[in-house]
Amino acid sequence: MPDSSALYRELSRSREWLGNAASRVSDRPHAALEAGAFWLAIALPIAYLPIVIVPAVGGSQFVPALLAVHALCVVLGSDHTPTA
C-alpha cells in the first residue's frame, strides 16, 4: 500500500508548481507577443530583398505596409530580452 503522506506531499508540490507557473504567465501575458514581434522585427528585412532586387513585380505597393509592420514589430518587441 502506498504511503499516503508521500502522495499528499507530491500532490502539494504539484499544486504549488502549477500555481507558480500560472502566476508567471499572468504576470506577463504579453510575453509571447513581445517575443514574436522581436524576432519578426529581426527577420522581416529579408522580405525587402525581393522588392529591391525585382521592383517590376509590383511589390512596390507593399513597401509602405511592410515598413509599417516592421516599425510596429520593432516597437512591440523592444522590451524583449532573448535568453540563451
ZADO-1210 file (C-alpha; in nm, 4 decimals, padded with zeros to 6 digits):
<atoms>
<atom x="00.0000" y="00.0000" z="00.0000" code="MET" pos="1"/>
<atom x="00.1470" y="00.3407" z="-00.0963" code="PRO" pos="2"/>
<atom x="00.2379" y="00.5849" z="00.1729" code="ASP" pos="3"/>
<atom x="-00.0455" y="00.8407" z="00.1850" code="SER" pos="4"/>
<atom x="00.1743" y="01.1136" z="00.3355" code="SER" pos="5"/>
<atom x="00.4227" y="01.0838" z="00.0464" code="ALA" pos="6"/>
<atom x="00.1365" y="01.1028" z="-00.2018" code="LEU" pos="7"/>
<atom x="-00.0020" y="01.4090" z="-00.0228" code="TYR" pos="8"/>
<atom x="00.3401" y="01.5808" z="-00.0317" code="ARG" pos="9"/>
<atom x="00.3742" y="01.5081" z="-00.4036" code="GLU" pos="10"/>
<atom x="00.0284" y="01.6450" z="-00.4772" code="LEU" pos="11"/>
<atom x="00.1056" y="01.9523" z="-00.2703" code="SER" pos="12"/>
<atom x="00.4297" y="02.0116" z="-00.4644" code="ARG" pos="13"/>
<atom x="00.2458" y="01.9676" z="-00.7947" code="SER" pos="14"/>
<atom x="-00.0201" y="02.2203" z="-00.6956" code="ARG" pos="15"/>
<atom x="00.2464" y="02.4663" z="-00.5846" code="GLU" pos="16"/>
<atom x="00.4363" y="02.4274" z="-00.9143" code="TRP" pos="17"/>
<atom x="00.1176" y="02.4781" z="-01.1180" code="LEU" pos="18"/>
<atom x="00.0272" y="02.7836" z="-00.9116" code="GLY" pos="19"/>
<atom x="00.3717" y="02.9348" z="-00.9653" code="ASN" pos="20"/>
<atom x="00.3563" y="02.8638" z="-01.3384" code="ALA" pos="21"/>
<atom x="00.0120" y="03.0249" z="-01.3630" code="ALA" pos="22"/>
<atom x="00.1293" y="03.3351" z="-01.1773" code="SER" pos="23"/>
<atom x="00.4331" y="03.3690" z="-01.4067" code="ARG" pos="24"/>
<atom x="00.2093" y="03.3556" z="-01.7122" code="VAL" pos="25"/>
<atom x="-00.0390" y="03.6042" z="-01.5671" code="SER" pos="26"/>
<atom x="00.2434" y="03.8423" z="-01.4673" code="ASP" pos="27"/>
<atom x="00.3422" y="03.8826" z="-01.8333" code="ARG" pos="28"/>
<atom x="00.0589" y="03.7699" z="-02.0582" code="PRO" pos="29"/>
<atom x="00.2008" y="03.9670" z="-02.3484" code="HIS" pos="30"/>
<atom x="00.5413" y="03.7969" z="-02.3354" code="ALA" pos="31"/>
<atom x="00.4652" y="03.5725" z="-02.6342" code="ALA" pos="32"/>
<atom x="00.3501" y="03.8690" z="-02.8417" code="LEU" pos="33"/>
<atom x="00.6591" y="04.0632" z="-02.7391" code="GLU" pos="34"/>
<atom x="00.8918" y="03.7758" z="-02.8290" code="ALA" pos="35"/>
<atom x="00.7183" y="03.7174" z="-03.1628" code="GLY" pos="36"/>
<atom x="00.7386" y="04.0859" z="-03.2516" code="ALA" pos="37"/>
<atom x="01.1074" y="04.0924" z="-03.1558" code="PHE" pos="38"/>
<atom x="01.2009" y="03.8018" z="-03.3824" code="TRP" pos="39"/>
<atom x="00.9766" y="03.9215" z="-03.6642" code="LEU" pos="40"/>
<atom x="01.1464" y="04.2615" z="-03.6480" code="ALA" pos="41"/>
<atom x="01.4775" y="04.0824" z="-03.6963" code="ILE" pos="42"/>
<atom x="01.3584" y="03.8558" z="-03.9792" code="ALA" pos="43"/>
<atom x="01.1314" y="04.0973" z="-04.1663" code="LEU" pos="44"/>
<atom x="01.4077" y="04.2832" z="-04.3548" code="PRO" pos="45"/>
<atom x="01.4609" y="03.9642" z="-04.5563" code="ILE" pos="46"/>
<atom x="01.1257" y="04.0401" z="-04.7203" code="ALA" pos="47"/>
<atom x="01.2730" y="04.3667" z="-04.8515" code="TYR" pos="48"/>
<atom x="01.5207" y="04.1824" z="-05.0741" code="LEU" pos="49"/>
<atom x="01.2789" y="04.0607" z="-05.3445" code="PRO" pos="50"/>
<atom x="01.1229" y="04.4060" z="-05.3635" code="ILE" pos="51"/>
<atom x="01.4614" y="04.5732" z="-05.4059" code="VAL" pos="52"/>
<atom x="01.6007" y="04.3149" z="-05.6463" code="ILE" pos="53"/>
<atom x="01.2905" y="04.2809" z="-05.8663" code="VAL" pos="54"/>
<atom x="01.0918" y="04.6046" z="-05.8383" code="PRO" pos="55"/>
<atom x="00.8918" y="04.5329" z="-06.1563" code="ALA" pos="56"/>
<atom x="00.6982" y="04.2517" z="-05.9875" code="VAL" pos="57"/>
<atom x="00.4588" y="04.5081" z="-05.8418" code="GLY" pos="58"/>
<atom x="00.5834" y="04.4656" z="-05.4876" code="GLY" pos="59"/>
<atom x="00.6480" y="04.8367" z="-05.4514" code="SER" pos="60"/>
<atom x="00.2861" y="04.8880" z="-05.3499" code="GLN" pos="61"/>
<atom x="00.3537" y="04.6751" z="-05.0418" code="PHE" pos="62"/>
<atom x="00.6561" y="04.8736" z="-04.9255" code="VAL" pos="63"/>
<atom x="00.4641" y="05.1228" z="-04.7056" code="PRO" pos="64"/>
<atom x="00.2668" y="04.8412" z="-04.5394" code="ALA" pos="65"/>
<atom x="00.5835" y="04.6355" z="-04.4921" code="LEU" pos="66"/>
<atom x="00.7627" y="04.9325" z="-04.3343" code="LEU" pos="67"/>
<atom x="00.4647" y="04.9979" z="-04.1043" code="ALA" pos="68"/>
<atom x="00.4531" y="04.6346" z="-03.9900" code="VAL" pos="69"/>
<atom x="00.8289" y="04.6383" z="-03.9350" code="HIS" pos="70"/>
<atom x="00.8088" y="04.9587" z="-03.7292" code="ALA" pos="71"/>
<atom x="00.5251" y="04.8128" z="-03.5222" code="LEU" pos="72"/>
<atom x="00.7270" y="04.4960" z="-03.4574" code="CYS" pos="73"/>
<atom x="01.0303" y="04.6998" z="-03.3521" code="VAL" pos="74"/>
<atom x="00.8195" y="04.8968" z="-03.1029" code="VAL" pos="75"/>
<atom x="00.6303" y="04.5946" z="-02.9641" code="LEU" pos="76"/>
<atom x="00.9404" y="04.3771" z="-02.9385" code="GLY" pos="77"/>
<atom x="01.1746" y="04.6399" z="-02.7952" code="SER" pos="78"/>
<atom x="01.1408" y="04.5179" z="-02.4339" code="ASP" pos="79"/>
<atom x="01.2055" y="04.1519" z="-02.5136" code="HIS" pos="80"/>
<atom x="01.5328" y="04.0061" z="-02.3886" code="THR" pos="81"/>
<atom x="01.6197" y="03.6758" z="-02.5564" code="PRO" pos="82"/>
<atom x="01.7777" y="03.4196" z="-02.3261" code="THR" pos="83"/>
<atom x="02.0207" y="03.1531" z="-02.4259" code="ALA" pos="84"/>
</atoms>
